[in-house]
Structures are given as structure tokens and as C-alpha cells.
């Protein structure tokens, strides 16, 4: 005999609600996104939000994970490129597209999400610092491999190159949030690659 289901089934689409929460955090940052803003946009009560996603910090972590797997999935794809230069080209081109995607907030949730935060936003700042450092670490590991394979010069500094690429990407996110056009950002990415170390 089947057990009867306890409690009422969810009356909302959790994936759709998480997508909406992600956009609120992207637009307003962690600190600027109030629980009222979040639940109104998600179309659910606070009780439902807590039951489905946990507290605001947990909701933010889940929204950032969704952002990583969707909007900025180009970063993982870039690591598969054949050469270190192509890794950087793919990463920066993906950053340009993600920061200027039609129908989405301009800039990057991972950069904008914790700018100018006070004490209540410290959690988000720490989460996003770890997130950005993780991305930079993946780039560094890929560039270390490029040095070992002779694709980058033996005296190249993989950590510095990864930091350089990440800094250009983050800077473009700030520029996009300030209204920079996609074409202008692509010119920045192209200019950054002119300094690429020869093999």
C-alpha cells in the first residue's frame, strides 16, 4: 500500500522561481535585493521561499550556481580550447556576450553582486570572492598546462596571465553595467589579446 503524500504539493515552478531570484540578485546585488523584492518577483510567499530554498544566503548560493551553469558556462567551455590564446579569446568573447545579453541585466552577477556592500552583504562578498578566485584558479591550471606543453613560453607566469584575463573580464562587466556597448567591449577584449605572450 502506497504511503499518502504528507503536506500539499508545491504550487510553483521552483526552477522558474530560482531564475527570477537570480535576476533580482543580478540587478540589485545581494544587499540591495530585499526578501520582499525576491518573493514578489518569484511569485511566492516567504514561507514557500524558505521551504524550497532556505534563507537568503542559501537562495543566493543556488542563484549563483544557476548563473554559473547557464550565463557564464562559457568559462568552462573556454578551458577546452586547443591553445592558451584560444582559451583567453573564448573566455573574453563569452564575457562580452554574457555582460551584454539582450533581456538580461547588464554586467555580471559575480562582479555586481557584492560591490559596495555593508556588513549585511559581507556573506555575499565572501561567496563571490571565492567564486571569482575559483574561476581564476581554473584558468591558471589551464595556463600551467600550456607552459608544460610548450604552448606558452617556459618563463610565462600562469598565475599572472590568469589574473590578467580575469581582470579584463571583470572590468568589462563593470563597463557593461555602466552602459558600454557590446562592440566597445569586444574591442577591449581584442586589445587585451594583443599583449599575449608568443609561444
Rosetta blueprint (number, residue, H / E / L):
1 X L
2 X L
3 X L
4 X L
5 X L
6 X L
7 X L
8 X L
9 X L
10 X L
11 X L
12 X L
13 X L
14 X H
15 X H
16 X H
17 X H
18 X H
19 X H
20 X H
21 X H
22 X H
23 X H
24 X H
25 X H
26 X H
27 X H
28 X H
29 X H
30 X H
31 X H
32 X H
33 X L
34 X L
35 X H
36 X H
37 X H
38 X H
39 X H
40 X H
41 X H
42 X H
43 X L
44 X L
45 X L
46 X H
47 X H
48 X H
49 X H
50 X H
51 X H
52 X H
53 X H
54 X L
55 X L
56 X H
57 X H
58 X H
59 X H
60 X H
61 X H
62 X H
63 X H
64 X H
65 X H
66 X H
67 X H
68 X H
69 X H
70 X L
71 X L
72 X L
73 X L
74 X H
75 X H
76 X H
77 X H
78 X H
79 X L
80 X L
81 X L
82 X L
83 X L
84 X H
85 X H
86 X H
87 X H
88 X H
89 X H
90 X H
91 X H
92 X H
93 X H
94 X H
95 X H
96 X H
97 X H
98 X H
99 X H
100 X L
101 X L
102 X L
103 X L
104 X L
105 X L
106 X L
107 X L
108 X L
109 X H
110 X H
111 X H
112 X H
113 X L
114 X L
115 X L
116 X L
117 X L
118 X L
119 X H
120 X H
121 X H
122 X H
123 X H
124 X H
125 X H
126 X H
127 X H
128 X H
129 X H
130 X H
131 X H
132 X H
133 X H
134 X H
135 X H
136 X H
137 X H
138 X H
139 X H
140 X H
141 X H
142 X H
143 X H
144 X H
145 X H
146 X H
147 X H
148 X H
149 X L
150 X L
151 X L
152 X L
153 X L
154 X L
155 X L
156 X L
157 X L
158 X H
159 X H
160 X H
161 X H
162 X H
163 X H
164 X H
165 X H
166 X H
167 X H
168 X H
169 X H
170 X H
171 X H
172 X H
173 X H
174 X H
175 X H
176 X H
177 X H
178 X L
179 X L
180 X L
181 X L
182 X H
183 X H
184 X H
185 X H
186 X H
187 X H
188 X H
189 X H
190 X H
191 X H
192 X H
193 X H
194 X L
195 X L
196 X L
197 X L
198 X L
199 X L
